[in-house]
């Protein structure tokens, strides 16, 4: 199954020949509200790729990255590849696909997260960081925080998805939307965890999340990482 994730790379390469921009979404990304068109109007600041920082660096921006450590790179922002905005002309101009394939050949020991690793290695310190509202990575630890920040895209990272959440850890509205999409009922499990512990943990993460969100005054605010040329 993991091999399928690599298909996005040649797909981006081929589609870039016919389009100005590509917005890639993983299949476990839930569109929560209108506004995706705003991404296509975003100033890419001559960067090839725009993405959202990975959840593991959301609350600790200086957290080390194993891909970079193995290759001797300095610690740097690391993005989640579940939502990608690509400037197609720059992708082709910089021969991104060919260079990424070369990394796959010479550095297989660094591919801990498959093509996400490849993309982060190639675009090390050379990408545009989007607000987490464009790729809200939902996990069991922060499954309630997103309800307070109104993200555009909710990404069910990890093993818990709308279609297999068997412990009632996801809000019922996601199950209802999935049922409507399928045209058949999807059972919604009753919450089976410790409610007080869950609320306490989410309250702690909410405070840190709001602090991080303050780096993006609006949903179209970005942070440019461009310490080197690609």
Secondary structure, 3 states (H helix, E strand, C coil): CHHHHHHHHHHHHHHCCCCCEEEEECCCEEECCCCCHHHHCCCCCCCCEEEEECHHHCCCCCCCCHHHHHHCCCCCCCEEEEEEEEEHHHHHHCCHHHHHHHHHHHCHHHCCCCHHHHHHHHCCCEEEEECHHHCEEECHHHCCCHHHHCCCEEEECCCCCCCCCCCCCCCHHHHHHHHHHHCCCCCCCCCCCCHHHHHHHHHHHHHHHHHHHCCCCCCCCEEEEECCCC
